[in-house]
Amino acid sequence: MYLYNSHRPLMRTLFKSCPLLKRLWLSLFLDEEDHIVDIVAPNLKHLRFETDGCAPEACKVWIDAPELEIFETRGYSMVFNFVKDLKLLQTARVFLNECGFGREGELINRLPSLFQGISYVKSLEYYFHGFYCASQLYNPDLVALPIFRNLFHLQFTYSPMEGNSFIPSFLLSKLRSLEILNLILYDDDDGDAIRLIQDVLTNATVLEDLYVYVHFHSDKFEEKEV
């Protein structure tokens, strides 16, 4: 379903009138600020947002969907408020692209409520367009991350420009499956990418499956993917 500025009167009422709704995909095209989307759906299983067409501060979302199993958000971040804990959440996909467009601070401020809301998830896939936000995500002075007690699978996209790129120890210690995408290595690389893998092999004590998608850069050979 597509939502535009003209749908403002419906956003707080429409999704309270569908008690049997099980799947909801929303594509938002909002260039005005202070929209509010209110979702009350006791039987909702799959919720997806696509927000590439949104302006900064365009939308706040309130979600009351205790049966939710799959949550996805793709594009620019919004302010998410979860009314009830998502204790049945199986999969979350968080693909955000603020970084590199001067909006890093906005994303950092919004991450805590988003990650707290999906903290019961079992499988998490995330991608941030750019390196700054991914690095700041693990900065305890800026962001208080939840524990993710149920998490056993993590997939993320690595940026070769990330400084201090690592996975927090409280996540590594419980992961059984890990996928690292876009890991770039150079001929004489002894930097963050290597340290990341070393950290995983040392501290992921219950890990059963490790998938690392590597791009090799060489002065002598063309780029190769493994």
C-alpha positions in Angstrom: 0.0 0.0 0.0 1.3 3.5 -0.9 0.9 6.4 1.5 1.3 10.0 0.4 0.8 13.4 2.2 -2.8 13.5 1.2 -3.5 10.4 3.3 -2.6 12.1 6.5 -6.2 11.9 7.9 -6.2 8.1 7.4 -2.9 7.2 8.9 -4.1 7.2 12.5 -7.3 5.3 11.9 -7.1 3.0 8.9 -4.9 0.3 10.4 -7.1 0.2 13.5 -10.0 -1.2 11.5 -8.4 -4.4 10.2 -8.3 -6.8 13.2 -7.8 -9.9 10.9 -4.9 -8.3 8.9 -1.9 -10.7 8.8 0.4 -9.0 6.3 1.0 -5.3 5.7 3.6 -3.7 3.3 3.7 0.1 3.3 5.6 2.3 0.9 5.7 5.8 2.2 6.2 8.9 0.0 6.0 11.8 2.5 7.8 15.1 1.9 5.9 16.9 4.7 6.8 16.4 8.4 5.0 15.1 11.5 3.0 12.3 10.0 1.9 9.6 12.4 1.1 6.1 11.4 -0.8 4.2 14.1 -1.0 0.4 13.6 -3.2 -1.7 15.9 -3.4 -5.2 14.4 -3.7 -8.1 16.9 -3.2 -10.8 14.3 -0.5 -9.1 12.1 2.4 -11.5 11.3 4.5 -9.6 8.7 5.1 -5.8 8.6 7.2 -4.1 6.1 8.1 -0.4 5.5 9.7 1.1 2.4 10.7 4.7 3.1 13.0 5.9 0.3 10.5 8.6 -0.6 10.4 10.2 2.9 11.7 13.5 4.1 13.6 13.9 7.4 11.3 13.8 10.4 8.5 12.8 8.1 6.9 10.1 10.1 6.5 8.5 13.5 5.1 5.0 13.8 3.2 3.4 16.6 3.0 -0.4 16.4 0.7 -2.5 18.6 1.1 -6.0 17.0 2.0 -8.6 19.6 1.8 -11.5 17.2 4.3 -10.0 14.8 6.8 -12.6 13.4 8.6 -10.7 10.6 9.5 -7.0 10.7 11.3 -5.1 7.9 12.2 -1.5 7.3 14.1 -0.3 4.2 15.1 3.2 3.3 15.3 6.2 5.6 14.7 5.6 9.3 11.6 6.7 11.1 10.8 6.9 14.8 9.3 3.6 15.8 7.4 3.1 19.0 6.4 -0.4 20.0 3.5 -0.6 22.3 4.0 -4.2 23.3 7.0 -6.5 23.4 7.4 -8.5 20.2 8.0 -11.8 21.9 7.1 -13.9 18.9 9.4 -12.1 16.5 11.4 -14.5 14.3 13.1 -12.3 11.7 14.0 -8.6 11.4 15.5 -6.9 8.4 16.8 -3.4 8.9 18.3 -1.8 5.7 18.9 1.9 6.3 20.6 4.4 4.1 20.9 7.7 6.0 24.7 7.6 6.2 26.7 9.5 3.6 23.9 12.0 3.2 24.5 14.2 6.2 21.9 12.5 8.4 24.1 10.3 10.6 23.0 12.0 13.8 19.3 11.4 13.1 19.9 7.7 12.6 22.0 7.4 15.8 19.2 9.0 17.8 16.6 6.7 16.4 18.4 3.4 16.6 17.8 2.7 20.4 14.0 2.6 20.2 14.1 0.6 17.0 16.5 -2.1 18.3 14.8 -2.2 21.7 11.5 -2.9 19.9 12.9 -5.9 18.0 15.1 -7.1 20.9 13.3 -10.5 21.0 14.2 -11.3 17.4 15.9 -14.6 16.6 17.4 -13.7 13.2 18.6 -10.2 12.4 19.8 -8.8 9.1 21.1 -5.3 8.9 22.7 -3.0 6.5 23.7 0.7 6.8 24.7 2.7 3.8 28.0 4.1 4.9 30.5 3.4 7.6 29.9 6.1 10.2 26.6 4.7 11.6 27.7 1.1 11.8 30.7 2.2 13.8 28.7 4.4 16.1 26.1 1.7 16.6 28.5 0.0 19.1 29.6 3.2 20.9 28.2 2.8 24.5 28.5 6.5 25.0 26.0 7.2 22.3 23.7 4.1 22.0 22.4 1.7 24.6 21.7 -1.5 22.7 19.4 -4.2 24.0 20.7 -7.7 24.9 19.0 -9.6 22.1 18.6 -12.7 24.3 17.0 -14.8 21.6 19.3 -13.9 18.8 21.1 -16.9 17.1 21.5 -15.7 13.5 23.1 -12.4 12.4 23.8 -11.1 8.9 25.4 -7.7 8.2 27.1 -5.9 5.4 30.7 -4.8 6.1 32.0 -1.5 4.9 35.8 -1.4 4.1 36.0 2.2 5.5 34.7 1.3 8.9 36.9 2.1 11.8 36.7 -0.1 14.9 34.4 -2.5 13.1 33.4 -5.4 15.4 30.5 -7.3 16.8 29.7 -6.8 20.5 30.8 -9.7 22.7 27.4 -10.1 24.1 26.1 -10.9 20.6 29.1 -13.1 19.5 28.8 -15.3 22.5 25.3 -16.5 21.6 25.4 -16.6 17.8 25.0 -20.0 16.1 25.0 -18.6 12.6 26.8 -15.5 11.2 26.9 -14.1 7.7 29.3 -11.2 6.8 28.7 -9.7 3.4 31.1 -7.5 1.3 34.3 -8.1 3.3 37.0 -6.5 1.2 40.7 -7.6 1.5 43.8 -6.2 -0.1 47.2 -7.7 -0.8 48.8 -6.5 2.3 45.7 -6.2 4.5 46.3 -6.5 8.2 43.5 -4.1 9.2 40.0 -4.1 10.5 38.7 -6.9 8.2 41.3 -9.4 9.5 40.7 -8.3 13.1 37.0 -8.8 12.7 37.4 -12.4 11.5 40.0 -13.1 14.3 37.5 -11.7 16.9 34.7 -13.9 15.5 36.9 -17.1 15.6 38.0 -16.3 19.1 34.8 -15.3 20.8 32.0 -16.9 19.0 32.1 -20.0 21.2 28.8 -21.6 20.1 29.0 -20.7 16.4 28.0 -23.5 14.1 27.8 -21.8 10.7 30.0 -19.0 9.4 29.6 -17.5 5.9 32.0 -14.7 4.8 31.6 -13.2 1.4 35.0 -11.8 0.4 36.1 -9.4 -2.3 39.9 -9.6 -3.0 41.6 -6.5 -4.3 45.0 -6.9 -5.8 47.4 -4.6 -7.7 48.3 -7.6 -9.8 44.9 -9.2 -10.5 41.4 -8.0 -11.1 38.9 -8.0 -8.2 37.7 -11.4 -7.4 34.7 -12.5 -5.3 34.9 -15.6 -3.1 
